[in-house]
Amino acid sequence: MYRFPWTQVYTPGTWIEVTDSCDLSCPGCFRQQLEGHRPLELIKEEVQLCQKLTNCERIAIAGGEPLIYPDLTEVVAFIAEQGMKPVLMTNGESLSPEYARDLKAALLVV
């Protein structure tokens, strides 16, 4: 259960964007590719900062399309190691059964 009211030092969740690249070109999408894949170390710093500032329980991994981010499994595992629940916001186009098993093993919330 979430604690109400939410405060600056506690929110039920937040998100990080690991890439602004995507594998689709949807006509209504507002997202533009500006920087591509973000460095893994920067993502880890942002995860820790989110946890410190908001005490969040879960972090949504977004983008662009996070499934095409080369270090996604590491990001998922890192979030789980920090005691938070990693969730994924994806179009699913690049998800294979093997990739799904790897993400689940890294403790992605399904």
N, C-alpha and C positions, 0 to 999 in steps of 0.2 A: 504494500500500500504506500501511496505517496503521502508525505507530510504536507499539510496545508496550514497557513498559506505558504507558497513558495517564497523564498527569500534569495537575496544575492549569494548567500553562502550555502544554499541548498536548492537545487533544482533536480527534477526527476531525470532529466537527460539533456544532452547537447549534441552537437555534431561537428565533425571535421571533414574537410574536403581534401582528398588525397591527390586528386587530379582534376583538371578541367577538360581533359580529352574525353571523347566519347566514340563509340563504335557505330552510332546511328546518326542520321541527319534529319531529325524530326522537324517538320515545317513550322510548328508552333513553339519550338524550344527557344527560350530567351538566352540560354547559356552560350558563351563564346569561349573558344580556346585562346587563352592569353599566355599561360606559362607552361602548360603540359603537366607532366608528373612532378610532384613536389618531393624534395629530398626526404628520405626516411627519417633522418635525425631530427629534422624540423617537425615532422609529424609527431614523433615521440615527445618532443618538447611541448608541443601544443596539447597533446593528451594529458601530460602532467600538469600543465597550466590550467586546463579545464577542470581537472580534478581538484586542484588547489583552490581555484576561485569559486567553483560552484558546488563542490562535493557531490557531483552527479553520480547516479547509479549506473547509467548506461550512456554509451556514445554511439551515435549513428555515423557510419562511414559513408560519405557521399562523394559527389563529384559534379561534373562529368560522370563518367561511368567507372566506379571503383573496381569492377572486375578486370579491367585492363591495366590497372596499376600493378607494376611488377612485384612489389613487396607487400601486397595485400595480406597474405597469410601471416607475415611478420607483424603487421599492424594489428591484426585481430588478436594474435597471441600476446602482444605487448599490452593491449587494452585489458585483456583478461588477467594478465599478470599483475596489473595495477589494482585488481579487485573490482573492476567495472564490467558491465556486460556489453560486448560489442554487437551491434546490429548493422545490417547492410541495406542501403538504399540503392537498388540496381534495376536495370531493365532486364537482366537475366540472359541476354543474348550470348554472352561468353561463358556461361556456366555449364561445365561438363560434369558428369558423375564423379570423375576423379577430383576435380577442383572442389566440388561440394564436400567430398570426404575430407580433403585437406583443410578446408575452412571449418568444418565441424570439429575436426581433431584439434584445431587451434582455439576452440571454444567459442565459435560464432554462435550467437543466440538464434535458434531456428524456430 
